[in-house]
Amino acid sequence: MTGNILEIRNLSVRYGRVEAINDLSLSVATGSITSLIGPNGAGKTTTLGAIIALLPAKGEIIFDGESVGHLDVEDRVARGMCLVPEKRELFSQMSVRDNLELGAFLRYQRHDKTIGRSLESVFSLFPRLQERLAQAAGTLSGGERQMLAIGRALMAEPRLLMLDEPSLGLAPLVTAEIFRTIAALRDSGVSILLVEQQARAALQVSDFGYVLETGDIALAGPAKTLANDPRVIESYLGSRSTATTA
């Protein structure tokens, strides 16, 4: 890994008079998984929304060495940033194939001839999607919908993939499968910013972590260090794991 794919400096987001994020600074090393953990309402989802330009924000957002604060969502996606939102936001009446192909929309506009290769790559990660290509997205199981949401994002060929609560509502075995896939994506060269309520699972798969509390970074460090920090254990991990990763 060399350098940072993402640097956030003094990010602030307000909802009316309420400041949801206050002078937040963080970075994601190229080719790494960086996790952002913290309690509900800490500002984790807000942070991702600001990075991808879904929310207005103050501060600097540096992607691959260049400021992208002036760019809209589509332009940031075109640069190589992609967000898989907490609610997944699939087109439920459309087929699995159509949802995946929509992820490559900007590439179709550029007449990219390697889209088929990306589709095969998604199928290698999620064989069940290939089995359900003609099936409506709304009829998939929760785990399959999450696989489709990640697969659709990968069709855009992101260099930075942001995942918001990928384990939400999933059974432990499915959660473990999703986290194995996240690790595999990192190993393939995709940089990942992971927001996750299951702090233990997030830190197990991550290289670096931040603890966000009420819009501010409370703790930061290598994931293994945070996982052994008494403050993190007491507040977020407890004595036993609620998810298993490999």
C-alpha positions in Angstrom: 0.0 0.0 0.0 1.3 3.4 -0.8 -0.3 6.7 0.3 -3.9 7.5 1.0 -6.8 7.0 -1.5 -9.0 9.3 0.7 -8.2 12.1 3.0 -10.9 14.0 4.9 -9.9 17.2 6.6 -12.1 19.2 9.0 -15.4 17.9 7.6 -18.5 19.5 9.1 -22.2 18.7 8.3 -25.2 20.5 9.7 -28.9 19.6 9.8 -30.4 23.1 10.3 -28.9 24.3 13.5 -27.7 20.9 14.6 -24.1 20.0 13.8 -24.0 16.3 13.0 -20.3 16.2 12.1 -17.8 18.6 13.7 -14.3 19.1 12.1 -13.9 15.4 11.4 -10.6 14.3 9.8 -9.8 10.8 8.7 -7.9 8.9 5.9 -8.1 5.6 4.1 -4.8 4.1 3.0 -4.7 2.7 -0.5 -5.6 -1.0 -0.7 -6.8 -1.1 2.9 -10.0 -1.6 4.9 -10.7 1.3 7.3 -13.6 0.9 9.7 -15.7 3.6 11.3 -17.5 2.4 14.3 -19.6 4.1 17.0 -23.0 4.2 18.6 -26.2 5.0 16.7 -26.5 8.7 16.0 -22.8 9.3 16.1 -22.7 10.5 12.5 -21.3 7.5 10.6 -23.9 7.4 7.8 -23.8 11.2 7.6 -20.0 11.0 7.1 -20.4 8.6 4.1 -23.2 10.8 2.7 -21.0 13.9 2.8 -18.0 12.0 1.2 -20.1 10.9 -1.8 -21.9 14.3 -2.1 -25.3 13.3 -1.0 -25.1 15.8 1.8 -23.7 19.4 1.7 -20.6 19.7 3.8 -17.7 22.0 4.7 -14.1 20.9 4.8 -11.8 19.2 2.4 -12.3 15.9 0.6 -9.2 14.7 -1.2 -9.5 11.6 -3.4 -6.5 10.1 -5.0 -4.6 13.3 -4.3 -7.2 15.7 -5.8 -9.9 17.8 -4.2 -13.4 16.5 -5.1 -15.4 18.8 -2.9 -16.8 20.7 -5.8 -17.9 17.6 -7.7 -21.4 16.1 -7.6 -22.3 12.5 -6.9 -22.1 11.3 -10.6 -18.6 12.9 -11.0 -17.3 11.4 -7.8 -18.6 8.0 -8.9 -16.9 8.6 -12.3 -13.6 9.3 -10.4 -13.8 5.9 -8.7 -15.8 6.4 -5.5 -18.9 4.3 -4.7 -21.3 3.9 -1.8 -23.4 0.9 -0.9 -26.1 2.5 1.3 -27.6 1.0 4.4 -30.9 0.4 2.8 -29.3 -1.1 -0.3 -31.7 0.8 -2.6 -32.1 -1.8 -5.2 -34.7 -1.6 -8.0 -36.9 -4.3 -6.6 -39.1 -4.8 -9.7 -36.1 -5.2 -12.0 -34.0 -8.3 -12.5 -30.7 -9.1 -10.9 -29.1 -8.6 -14.3 -30.6 -5.2 -14.8 -29.6 -4.0 -11.4 -26.0 -5.1 -12.0 -25.9 -3.5 -15.5 -27.2 -0.2 -14.0 -24.1 -0.2 -11.8 -22.1 0.1 -15.0 -24.2 2.9 -16.5 -21.3 5.4 -16.7 -19.1 2.8 -18.3 -21.8 2.1 -20.9 -21.8 5.8 -21.7 -18.0 5.6 -22.3 -18.5 2.5 -24.5 -16.3 0.5 -22.1 -15.8 -2.9 -23.7 -14.7 -4.7 -20.4 -18.1 -4.6 -18.7 -18.6 -8.3 -19.3 -15.4 -9.1 -17.5 -16.6 -7.1 -14.5 -19.8 -9.1 -14.5 -17.9 -12.4 -14.5 -15.8 -11.0 -11.6 -19.0 -10.3 -9.6 -20.3 -13.8 -10.3 -17.0 -15.2 -9.0 -17.6 -13.4 -5.7 -21.3 -14.1 -5.6 -22.2 -17.3 -7.5 -25.8 -17.0 -6.3 -26.3 -13.9 -8.3 -25.5 -15.7 -11.5 -28.1 -18.4 -10.5 -30.7 -15.7 -10.1 -30.0 -13.4 -13.0 -33.6 -13.3 -14.3 -35.1 -13.1 -10.8 -36.6 -9.8 -9.6 -34.4 -8.2 -7.0 -37.3 -7.7 -4.6 -37.7 -11.5 -4.3 -34.2 -12.2 -3.1 -33.3 -13.0 0.5 -31.7 -10.3 2.7 -28.2 -11.8 2.2 -28.7 -12.0 -1.6 -29.9 -8.4 -1.7 -26.8 -7.3 0.1 -24.7 -9.3 -2.4 -26.5 -7.6 -5.2 -26.0 -4.2 -3.8 -22.2 -4.8 -3.4 -22.1 -6.4 -6.9 -23.9 -3.4 -8.5 -21.4 -1.1 -6.9 -18.5 -3.2 -8.1 -19.8 -2.9 -11.7 -18.7 0.8 -11.5 -15.1 -0.4 -11.0 -14.7 1.7 -7.8 -11.2 2.3 -6.3 -12.9 3.3 -3.1 -15.9 1.3 -1.9 -17.9 2.7 1.0 -20.1 0.2 2.8 -22.8 1.4 5.2 -23.9 -1.4 7.7 -23.4 -4.3 5.3 -24.4 -6.8 8.0 -27.7 -5.1 8.9 -30.5 -7.6 9.3 -28.4 -10.6 8.2 -28.0 -13.9 9.9 -24.6 -14.6 11.4 -23.5 -17.1 8.8 -24.5 -14.7 6.0 -22.7 -11.9 7.8 -19.5 -14.0 8.0 -19.8 -14.6 4.2 -20.2 -10.9 3.5 -17.2 -10.0 5.6 -15.1 -12.7 3.9 -16.0 -11.0 0.6 -15.0 -7.6 1.9 -11.6 -9.0 2.8 -11.3 -10.5 -0.6 -12.1 -7.2 -2.2 -9.3 -5.5 -0.2 -6.9 -8.3 -1.3 -7.9 -7.6 -5.0 -6.9 -3.9 -4.6 -10.1 -2.2 -3.7 -9.8 0.3 -0.9 -12.8 0.2 1.6 -14.3 2.5 4.1 -16.6 0.4 6.3 -19.3 1.7 8.6 -20.5 -1.1 10.7 -22.6 -1.5 13.9 -21.0 -4.9 14.7 -17.7 -3.4 15.9 -15.9 -6.7 16.6 -16.5 -8.0 13.1 -15.5 -4.7 11.5 -12.2 -4.5 13.5 -11.4 -8.2 12.7 -11.5 -7.5 9.0 -10.0 -4.0 9.0 -6.5 -2.6 8.9 -7.3 0.7 10.7 -10.2 2.0 12.6 -11.9 5.1 13.9 -14.4 5.4 16.8 -16.9 8.2 16.1 -18.9 9.7 19.0 -21.4 12.6 18.6 -19.8 13.8 15.4 -16.1 13.7 16.6 -13.3 11.1 16.4 -12.9 9.7 19.9 -10.3 7.1 19.1 -8.2 6.0 16.2 -5.5 3.4 15.5 -4.7 0.1 13.9 -7.7 -2.2 14.1 -5.9 -4.8 16.3 -5.0 -2.1 18.8 -8.5 -0.7 19.0 -9.9 -4.3 19.4 -7.7 -4.7 22.5 -8.4 -1.2 23.9 -10.3 -1.4 27.2 -12.5 1.6 26.3 -13.5 0.0 23.0 -14.1 -3.4 24.6 -16.3 -1.9 27.3 -18.3 0.3 25.0 -18.6 -1.6 21.8 -17.2 -5.2 21.9 -18.4 -6.8 25.1 -16.9 -10.0 26.3 -18.0 -12.2 23.4 -18.3 -11.8 19.6 -21.7 -11.5 18.1 -20.4 -12.4 14.6 -17.8 -14.7 13.2 -15.5 -13.8 10.4 -12.8 -15.6 8.6 
